[in-house]
Amino acid sequence: MEQKRSKLGMWLKQHNKDTDWLTRTSGIERQTIEELAYNPNKNPRMICIRKILYAVKKVDPTTKLSDLWDMN
């Protein structure tokens, strides 16, 4: 059974990347990345947002913040 994914987790799957790649590329701890990828209710701190957005834009420069999280 597949785990529920957040928008970030779906982005990773769509681009054939895993949480290990994002951990290495962003410099954020693995536990934090996995929680953000698999918990749709978890919102990251601004420093994490910047690091993750910087990493994912290396793969897809058109990625926006709203593609990864619903910020209310």
Steps between C-alpha positions, in 0.01 A plus 500: 500500500641837398537776757301819465714776354507876530534726197877485555489120502297497180747741337789269593320198353405688182863600443643156592682638805501357851533644848871404508563718194319793662688448827836513319405790274332722759715422804191444715482203736350182358233473771374851421490432124312173549248664731441778247469251212254267670297726731270730301415695817861593579623844394874576508676801645609771257867392501396148395271640230787699349741206504247257352383746235862565400562124467187419299554792263824329391278225355201709390557878494126563454410352841315746725444499875132416443608184313653367821282633784166662571603800706203648682 
